[in-house]
Amino acid sequence: MAYNAYGGQQGGYGQQGGYSGGGGGGSGGGYQPGGFAAVPQGPPPGADPQLWSWFSAVDSDRSGAISPPELQQALVNGDWSPFDLDTVKLLMSIFDSDRSGHIGFNEFVGLWKYVKDWQGIFRHFDQDRSGSIDGNELENALSQFGYKLSPELLHLLQSKYASIGRAGGPNGITFDRFVRCCVVIKNLTETFQRLDTNRNGVIQLNYDTFMKVILSAP
């Protein structure tokens, strides 16, 4: 399923403070012992300097790669609440191409563009500009993505992904949870379609296959 950004900002990368400059003091040209290579202090050839600056700010331990906790600290919703950790792990799983558990700069570039696209999508469907997606807006979004869900399923999604308000009732769905909700629907639908070999909207699953499908959902 292809998504197109509609422009605008809503949620995304939080404002980062300055970061300490790298590069320890040398010993003046004398003997240097071996060890780990130093993390590059400048952007790779051809890299966007602004994206490199953001990557370096998020990479707080100067390891040259971003961990899930570092990414979570960098991502905020439109109300400045931190991203849900499950959404952070989902983003990591999409862009951690070498399955290292971290994302390097090139993977970060892809993730940044992905989040920017979703910002535009979120803003487009947040029609009342509340900073969250309500039930009607969620139905509209999923319908335009090609998913015609029953009222019962829509209510279940709203209950599962909406944040909890101060009075204990559900609020709308924040940016991070909206992304995760849509990706889950996309992945489960594609899995169902692969298993529906007769294309009749009905599949038969044994217990192991059913558990694999459910546990593989982000």
Disulfide bonds with the S-S distance in Angstrom:
none
